[in-house]
Each structure stands twice: as structure tokens, then as C-alpha cells.
């Protein structure tokens, strides 16, 4: 089948080498204080809080995976945290606060080797490029802004964040949204990501080809019964994987 779309995970696939947590927290504090004109009394607790309900954080990378844990309701989680801590939410724009917590990626991470070239290579072969990212606070608008700041927005046809969709990988809903944006069928697309469960198993369960970016510093979960269609260490290897797929599609056509 002819390939029409290339999907990419973001964190630890396209970008990596994250800033230390104290740097991230300081940047969040700066953004929130600039918005309010002062430091809200609840800010430190909110910054350090576990906004996600117990059992949800990191669930997409645990096996066996419970699909119900893929449901995401970020704003409701923020509001529940405030109420649980006795803080009046009537004067707090929860959605605006969520956005303020999204420090731009270029300030807290760096591009993975060959990542941007791989995205442009796919775009240059006529593939529709969609970023498919599990996030907590980042919505589609914030993800798009990240890639505008990186100067890569002209090579990206769309983004799908789990916050905006309301479902996390490996749930089919997030991949189905990406397929709709790309106007492609599952057999016309591939997905690249670092998680054997969220990215590889999630993509393959609905018929996408899956390219696993196998990072040296992370051991895959034990017992995961899934095989990627290709395995790479760096995004520089992606053209070598995809070129035969494109050629096979041309022969079929």
C-alpha cells in the first residue's frame, strides 16, 4: 500500500536531554507570576503537586496496560486538586493556568540527533507529518507553538495531544485522530516512538506500522508481546527504514 503519512511521538523521540526539575519548576513559577503580577499563595504546592489521579501517571508505559487509564481530563484534575486542598477555584482560570504550566520545549529540552532532518525528509517525500504526543498540560495549541519556536512548523501538517483529544496512547482514539488529520488509512501510515507499549503496541493494534526508537538508557518492560516493524537507535536511521516502504508502494501503484 502507498504510504501517505508519518506520525511522530515527541518526548524522548524528537526531543530529549531534559532540563533538571528545578529549572523547569523555576520557569513555571516565572510564567505564572508574570501572569498574575504576584506569586499566588498556592503556587508552590500546585507546582509540586501530583495533578494526575493515583495510578494514572506513567500507566501508558506499564504492562499489561489498562485501557481505562488512557482517559485524560486534565482541567478536571487541576480543579479537583484545588478543591481537595480547600482553594477557591472561582477566581482561577483553570485552562489558562494549564497553559502557563507548559514551558516551551526549546527552553527545557534539545532536539534528538537527526530528528528535525527526519521530519523534513518525510515531508519532502510527500508524507503528511503529524505529531502524536502524550502530554499532561500541553494541548494542541501549545504543541504547535513549540514547533513554531523550533522553526519546524512548516514541515508539520498537524498535531494531536492527549490533553486535547482526551485520550492517551496507546488508546486507539489518539491515533484515529491523527489518521483523520492526515486523511490516511492505518495501512498508509507509520508511527515512530520510544515507548514499546504506548507507541509500538498502540500503533500496531489499529493497523499502523510502528518504528521503535530503542533508547540505550531505558530497559523495555518485561513480557510485552509486540514486535515493531523496525527498530532504530537514532532518527538518522529512519530514511533507511522508510525508503523501501515507499518504493514498495510505488511498485504496487
Helices and strands as residue ranges (DSSP letters): E 5-8, E 15-16, H 21-36, H 43-48, G 59-61, G 67-70, H 74-84, H 94-100, H 105-108, E 110-111, H 115-124, E 128-133, H 140-149, G 153-155, E 158-161, H 162-165, H 172-182, G 186-188, E 189-193, I 196-201, H 202-204, E 209-213, E 230-232, G 235-237, H 238-252
